[in-house]
Amino acid sequence: MSGFDYKWGGKSVASGFDCSGLVAHVFKEAYGLLLPHNSKAQSEYGKVIPVSELQAGDLVFFNTLKQPYSHVGIYLGDERFIHAPKAGAVVRTENMKLTYWRTRFNGARRILE
């Protein structure tokens, strides 16, 4: 999924993705689950997971707009996640150990058991 353009409100390969649109698209295509197109709303789904128990496919949430749960990505394992970062950027993977992400981490959720 990496390399697709960021687009605010985007939710498809054709139009590009914003963070919650990417998550909603992946969960719909992979699991047939319909998640809301809103990171705050997505933060209310599933089960809270401590960072020490993260598994591939868990959602990771960050405070990037001075409000909790304003950004979401999908955990890939090895402290990396994939997300649609911002306008002018493309979908990409990041390391959660980087100071920027570590200091903005809000929590994680497991949607699938």
Backbone as a printed PyTorch tensor [residue, N CA C, xyz], in Angstrom:
tensor([[[  0.8070,  -1.1980,   0.0000],
         [  0.0000,   0.0000,   0.0000],
         [  0.8520,   1.2660,   0.0000]],

        [[  2.1220,   1.1710,   0.2960],
         [  2.9130,   2.3990,   0.3530],
         [  3.0610,   3.0180,  -1.0310]],

        [[  3.2730,   4.3350,  -1.0500],
         [  3.4780,   5.0600,  -2.2850],
         [  2.2620,   5.7990,  -2.8130]],

        [[  1.0630,   5.5010,  -2.3110],
         [ -0.1260,   6.2110,  -2.7690],
         [ -0.1370,   7.6240,  -2.2010]],

        [[ -0.6870,   8.5580,  -2.9600],
         [ -0.7400,   9.9510,  -2.5270],
         [ -1.6520,  10.1350,  -1.3270]],

        [[ -1.2760,  11.1250,  -0.4960],
         [ -2.1590,  11.5750,   0.5670],
         [ -3.2170,  12.4790,  -0.0600]],

        [[ -4.4500,  12.3150,   0.3880],
         [ -5.5310,  13.2150,  -0.0240],
         [ -6.4950,  13.3250,   1.1360]],

        [[ -6.6790,  14.5430,   1.6470],
         [ -7.6180,  14.7460,   2.7430],
         [ -8.9880,  14.2620,   2.3120]],

        [[ -9.5720,  13.3930,   3.1250],
         [-10.8690,  12.8150,   2.7970],
         [-10.7810,  11.6260,   1.8450]],

        [[ -9.5610,  11.3190,   1.3740],
         [ -9.3720,  10.2310,   0.4230],
         [ -9.5780,   8.8660,   1.0510]],

        [[-10.1590,   7.9670,   0.2490],
         [-10.4420,   6.6290,   0.7820],
         [-10.3170,   5.5350,  -0.2660]],

        [[ -9.5750,   5.8040,  -1.3370],
         [ -9.4290,   4.7770,  -2.3650],
         [ -8.0680,   4.8790,  -3.0470]],

        [[ -7.7010,   3.7880,  -3.6990],
         [ -6.4570,   3.7660,  -4.4620],
         [ -6.4920,   4.8310,  -5.5470]],

        [[ -7.6390,   5.0260,  -6.1590],
         [ -7.7680,   5.9940,  -7.2580],
         [ -7.6260,   7.4370,  -6.7890]],

        [[ -8.2140,   7.7640,  -5.6340],
         [ -8.2100,   9.1570,  -5.1800],
         [ -7.0710,   9.4820,  -4.2370]],

        [[ -6.4560,   8.4740,  -3.6450],
         [ -5.4750,   8.6890,  -2.5870],
         [ -6.1530,   8.4750,  -1.2430]],

        [[ -5.3770,   8.6200,  -0.1700],
         [ -5.8840,   8.3160,   1.1630],
         [ -5.5070,   9.3940,   2.1680]],

        [[ -6.3860,   9.5920,   3.1500],
         [ -5.9490,  10.2290,   4.3840],
         [ -5.7740,   9.0820,   5.3840]],

        [[ -5.3490,   9.3810,   6.6010],
         [ -4.9930,   8.3040,   7.5210],
         [ -6.1470,   7.3610,   7.8250]],

        [[ -7.3090,   7.9020,   8.1740],
         [ -8.4240,   7.0300,   8.5230],
         [ -9.0370,   6.3760,   7.2910]],

        [[ -8.9450,   7.0290,   6.1440],
         [ -9.4070,   6.4290,   4.8970],
         [ -8.5790,   5.2160,   4.5210]],

        [[ -7.2700,   5.3020,   4.7390],
         [ -6.3860,   4.1570,   4.4850],
         [ -6.7680,   2.9900,   5.3760]],

        [[ -6.9440,   3.2490,   6.6680],
         [ -7.3170,   2.1870,   7.6120],
         [ -8.6590,   1.5750,   7.2240]],

        [[ -9.6470,   2.4100,   6.9430],
         [-10.9750,   1.9010,   6.5650],
         [-10.8870,   1.0480,   5.2970]],

        [[-10.1070,   1.5000,   4.3220],
         [ -9.9560,   0.7680,   3.0660],
         [ -9.3170,  -0.6040,   3.3030]],

        [[ -8.2430,  -0.6400,   4.0580],
         [ -7.5380,  -1.9090,   4.3070],
         [ -8.4420,  -2.8930,   5.0340]],

        [[ -9.1390,  -2.4330,   6.0680],
         [ -9.9920,  -3.3500,   6.8250],
         [-11.2000,  -3.8130,   6.0090]],

        [[-11.6990,  -2.9610,   5.1350],
         [-12.8100,  -3.3880,   4.2690],
         [-12.3320,  -4.4180,   3.2530]],

        [[-11.2110,  -4.1400,   2.5990],
         [-10.7120,  -5.0540,   1.5690],
         [-10.2070,  -6.3690,   2.1500]],

        [[ -9.5020,  -6.3030,   3.2720],
         [ -8.8930,  -7.5080,   3.8360],
         [ -9.8670,  -8.3450,   4.6600]],

        [[-10.7840,  -7.6900,   5.3690],
         [-11.6190,  -8.4100,   6.3290],
         [-13.1190,  -8.2050,   6.1340]],

        [[-13.4980,  -7.3470,   5.1970],
         [-14.9160,  -7.0630,   5.0050],
         [-15.5260,  -6.2420,   6.1280]],

        [[-14.6850,  -5.6040,   6.9440],
         [-15.1720,  -4.7850,   8.0570],
         [-15.3350,  -3.3350,   7.6230]],

        [[-16.4240,  -2.7350,   8.0370],
         [-16.6640,  -1.3320,   7.7220],
         [-16.3420,  -0.4870,   8.9480]],

        [[-15.2270,   0.2190,   8.8900],
         [-14.8400,   1.1370,   9.9600],
         [-15.1720,   2.5570,   9.5280]],

        [[-15.4380,   3.4340,  10.4800],
         [-15.7300,   4.8220,  10.1120],
         [-14.5070,   5.5000,   9.5030]],

        [[-14.7500,   6.5140,   8.7130],
         [-13.6770,   7.2900,   8.0900],
         [-13.3710,   8.4860,   8.9930]],

        [[-12.8540,   8.1810,  10.1910],
         [-12.5480,   9.1940,  11.1920],
         [-11.6610,   8.5390,  12.2460]],

        [[-10.4690,   9.0840,  12.4770],
         [ -9.5260,   8.4360,  13.4000],
         [-10.0550,   8.3990,  14.8330]],

        [[-10.7050,   9.4520,  15.2850],
         [-11.2670,   9.4570,  16.6440],
         [-12.3180,   8.3630,  16.7810]],

        [[-13.1980,   8.2410,  15.7940],
         [-14.2270,   7.1880,  15.8380],
         [-13.5800,   5.8000,  15.7750]],

        [[-12.5410,   5.6430,  14.9700],
         [-11.8480,   4.3540,  14.8920],
         [-11.2070,   3.9900,  16.2330]],

        [[-10.8240,   5.0030,  17.0130],
         [-10.1830,   4.7400,  18.3080],
         [-11.1450,   4.1480,  19.3320]],

        [[-12.4130,   4.1080,  19.0060],
         [-13.4200,   3.5550,  19.9110],
         [-13.8070,   2.1200,  19.5420]],

        [[-13.2270,   1.5840,  18.4880],
         [-13.5070,   0.2070,  18.0580],
         [-12.4850,  -0.7460,  18.6690]],

        [[-12.8910,  -1.9910,  18.8160],
         [-11.9740,  -3.0340,  19.2500],
         [-11.5880,  -2.9310,  20.7100]],

        [[-10.4370,  -3.5090,  20.9930],
         [ -9.9520,  -3.6630,  22.3650],
         [ -8.6650,  -2.8700,  22.5500]],

        [[ -8.5420,  -2.1660,  23.6770],
         [ -7.3130,  -1.4330,  23.9960],
         [ -6.1750,  -2.4300,  24.1720]],

        [[ -5.0280,  -2.1170,  23.5660],
         [ -3.8490,  -2.9720,  23.6170],
         [ -2.6680,  -2.1560,  24.1590]],

        [[ -1.9600,  -2.6680,  25.1790],
         [ -0.7440,  -1.9660,  25.6050],
         [  0.3230,  -2.0540,  24.5140]],

        [[  1.1590,  -1.0500,  24.4170],
         [  2.1910,  -1.0160,  23.3750],
         [  3.0730,  -2.2600,  23.4170]],

        [[  3.2640,  -2.8170,  24.5860],
         [  4.1000,  -4.0140,  24.7260],
         [  3.4750,  -5.2490,  24.0800]],

        [[  2.1770,  -5.1970,  23.7590],
         [  1.4770,  -6.3400,  23.1750],
         [  1.0540,  -6.1190,  21.7290]],

        [[  1.5830,  -5.0830,  21.0980],
         [  1.2100,  -4.8040,  19.7090],
         [  1.5150,  -5.9750,  18.7920]],

        [[  0.5820,  -6.2280,  17.8790],
         [  0.7440,  -7.2430,  16.8400],
         [  0.3990,  -6.6120,  15.4970]],

        [[  0.9450,  -7.1910,  14.4490],
         [  0.6380,  -6.7080,  13.1000],
         [ -0.8770,  -6.6540,  12.9120]],

        [[ -1.3500,  -5.5490,  12.3700],
         [ -2.7750,  -5.3540,  12.1370],
         [ -3.4650,  -4.5070,  13.1840]],

        [[ -2.8130,  -4.2800,  14.3260],
         [ -3.3960,  -3.4080,  15.3420],
         [ -3.3570,  -1.9600,  14.8520]],

        [[ -4.2980,  -1.1630,  15.3130],
         [ -4.3100,   0.2560,  14.9830],
         [ -3.5180,   1.0180,  16.0300]],

        [[ -2.7160,   1.9690,  15.5780],
         [ -1.9380,   2.8210,  16.4770],
         [ -2.3800,   4.2650,  16.2600]],

        [[ -2.5610,   4.9830,  17.3620],
         [ -3.1250,   6.3340,  17.3250],
         [ -2.1450,   7.3500,  17.8830]],

        [[ -2.2070,   8.5470,  17.3010],
         [ -1.2780,   9.6070,  17.6550],
         [ -2.0070,  10.9410,  17.7500]],

        [[ -1.4400,  11.8380,  18.5440],
         [ -1.9280,  13.2030,  18.6770],
         [ -1.0310,  14.0840,  17.8070]],

        [[ -1.4560,  14.3300,  16.5790],
         [ -0.6410,  15.1280,  15.6580],
         [ -1.2270,  16.5030,  15.3990]],

        [[ -2.4320,  16.7550,  15.8510],
         [ -3.1000,  18.0420,  15.6120],
         [ -3.5100,  18.7010,  16.9260]],

        [[ -2.7540,  18.4180,  17.9790],
         [ -3.0470,  18.9420,  19.3210],
         [ -4.4050,  18.4920,  19.8190]],

        [[ -4.8080,  17.3020,  19.3710],
         [ -6.0120,  16.6670,  19.9090],
         [ -5.8130,  15.1630,  19.8630]],

        [[ -6.2020,  14.4640,  20.9280],
         [ -6.0070,  13.0150,  20.9760],
         [ -6.6570,  12.2920,  19.8010]],

        [[ -6.0120,  11.2410,  19.3740],
         [ -6.5280,  10.3510,  18.3300],
         [ -6.7740,  11.0710,  17.0040]],

        [[ -5.9510,  12.0510,  16.6980],
         [ -6.1170,  12.7920,  15.4450],
         [ -5.4010,  12.1260,  14.2710]],

        [[ -4.6390,  11.0710,  14.5370],
         [ -3.9410,  10.3590,  13.4590],
         [ -3.9290,   8.8690,  13.7790]],

        [[ -4.0290,   8.0450,  12.7340],
         [ -4.0670,   6.5960,  12.9080],
         [ -3.2150,   5.9210,  11.8410]],

        [[ -2.6350,   4.7930,  12.2140],
         [ -1.9000,   3.9470,  11.2880],
         [ -2.1260,   2.4890,  11.6400]],

        [[ -1.5720,   1.6090,  10.8310],
         [ -1.6970,   0.1630,  11.0610],
         [ -0.3200,  -0.3790,  11.4100]],

        [[ -0.2330,  -1.0080,  12.5740],
         [  1.0260,  -1.5680,  13.0460],
         [  1.4310,  -2.7470,  12.1620]],

        [[  2.7170,  -2.7930,  11.7900],
         [  3.2250,  -3.8420,  10.9120],
         [  4.1130,  -4.8490,  11.6280]],

        [[  4.5700,  -4.5160,  12.8160],
         [  5.5400,  -5.3320,  13.5400],
         [  6.8870,  -4.6270,  13.5610]],

        [[  7.7740,  -5.0910,  14.4210],
         [  9.1180,  -4.5180,  14.5370],
         [  9.0950,  -3.0060,  14.7290]],

        [[  8.1130,  -2.5170,  15.5040],
         [  7.9700,  -1.0980,  15.8460],
         [  7.7530,  -0.1920,  14.6360]],

        [[  7.1620,  -0.7480,  13.5710],
         [  6.8730,   0.0240,  12.3640],
         [  5.3710,   0.0210,  12.1070]],

        [[  4.8960,   1.0980,  11.4800],
         [  3.4950,   1.1920,  11.0960],
         [  3.3960,   1.8760,   9.7380]],

        [[  2.2670,   1.6420,   9.0700],
         [  2.0040,   2.2710,   7.7840],
         [  0.8790,   3.2760,   7.9830]],

        [[  0.9920,   4.4040,   7.2840],
         [ -0.0110,   5.4640,   7.4340],
         [  0.0470,   6.4150,   6.2490]],

        [[ -0.9740,   7.2560,   6.1540],
         [ -1.0250,   8.3480,   5.1780],
         [ -0.7240,   9.6160,   5.9720]],

        [[  0.4860,  10.1650,   5.8590],
         [  0.9300,  11.1880,   6.8090],
         [  0.3380,  12.5860,   6.6800]],

        [[  0.3790,  13.1830,   5.5040],
         [ -0.0580,  14.5800,   5.3810],
         [ -0.0830,  14.9850,   3.9190]],

        [[ -0.6780,  16.1340,   3.6550],
         [ -0.7250,  16.6620,   2.2890],
         [  0.6830,  16.7970,   1.7320]],

        [[  0.8480,  16.4160,   0.4730],
         [  2.1460,  16.4910,  -0.1880],
         [  3.0140,  15.2740,   0.0390]],

        [[  2.5530,  14.3340,   0.8340],
         [  3.3150,  13.1180,   1.1300],
         [  2.5710,  11.9080,   0.5590]],

        [[  3.2010,  10.7600,   0.6670],
         [  2.5990,   9.5160,   0.1920],
         [  2.4580,   8.5450,   1.3590]],

        [[  1.6070,   7.5420,   1.1890],
         [  1.4710,   6.4800,   2.1800],
         [  2.8480,   5.8490,   2.3570]],

        [[  3.2460,   5.6810,   3.6210],
         [  4.5920,   5.1490,   3.8940],
         [  4.6450,   4.5010,   5.2670]],

        [[  5.7490,   3.8210,   5.5100],
         [  5.9720,   3.2160,   6.8180],
         [  6.8630,   4.1370,   7.6490]],

        [[  6.6990,   4.0350,   8.9660],
         [  7.4640,   4.8360,   9.9260],
         [  7.8960,   3.9490,  11.0840]],

        [[  8.9060,   4.4000,  11.7900],
         [  9.3710,   3.7280,  12.9930],
         [  8.7540,   4.4190,  14.2060]],

        [[  8.0540,   3.6630,  15.0320],
         [  7.4060,   4.2340,  16.2130],
         [  8.4080,   4.6940,  17.2620]],

        [[  9.6670,   4.2900,  17.1570],
         [ 10.6950,   4.7150,  18.1180],
         [ 11.1690,   6.1440,  17.8760]],

        [[ 10.9060,   6.6780,  16.6790],
         [ 11.3190,   8.0480,  16.4060],
         [ 10.6520,   8.9930,  17.4120]],

        [[ 11.3890,   9.9760,  17.8610],
         [ 10.8860,  10.8910,  18.8810],
         [  9.5410,  11.4870,  18.5080]],

        [[  9.3840,  11.9000,  17.2620],
         [  8.1250,  12.5090,  16.8370],
         [  6.9410,  11.6030,  17.1560]],

        [[  7.0200,  10.3280,  16.7880],
         [  5.8960,   9.4090,  16.9830],
         [  5.8010,   8.9640,  18.4340]],

        [[  6.9300,   8.6920,  19.0740],
         [  6.9220,   8.2330,  20.4650],
         [  6.2540,   9.2540,  21.3840]],

        [[  6.5120,  10.5480,  21.1690],
         [  5.9580,  11.5780,  22.0470],
         [  4.4930,  11.8960,  21.7380]],

        [[  3.9950,  11.4430,  20.6240],
         [  2.6060,  11.7180,  20.2400],
         [  1.7020,  10.4840,  20.3230]],

        [[  2.2600,   9.3480,  20.7050],
         [  1.4990,   8.1020,  20.7740],
         [  0.3490,   8.2350,  21.7760]],

        [[ -0.8810,   7.8740,  21.3450],
         [ -2.0730,   7.9240,  22.1980],
         [ -2.5530,   6.5670,  22.6490]],

        [[ -2.1580,   5.5250,  21.9480],
         [ -2.6290,   4.1980,  22.3120],
         [ -2.8710,   3.3410,  21.0930]],

        [[ -3.3250,   2.1200,  21.3570],
         [ -3.5260,   1.1520,  20.2850],
         [ -4.8080,   0.3670,  20.5370]],

        [[ -5.3510,  -0.1530,  19.4510],
         [ -6.5640,  -0.9620,  19.5020],
         [ -6.3900,  -2.1900,  18.6220]],

        [[ -6.9090,  -3.2870,  19.0760],
         [ -6.9630,  -4.4990,  18.2580],
         [ -8.4010,  -4.6750,  17.8060]],

        [[ -8.5830,  -4.6200,  16.4940],
         [ -9.9260,  -4.7350,  15.9220],
         [-10.3020,  -6.1990,  15.7740]],

        [[ -9.3500,  -7.0150,  15.3820],
         [ -9.6020,  -8.4330,  15.1340],
         [ -8.9600,  -9.2890,  16.2150]],

        [[ -9.6710, -10.2830,  16.6740],
         [ -9.1120, -11.2440,  17.6400],
         [ -8.6810, -12.4850,  16.9110]]])
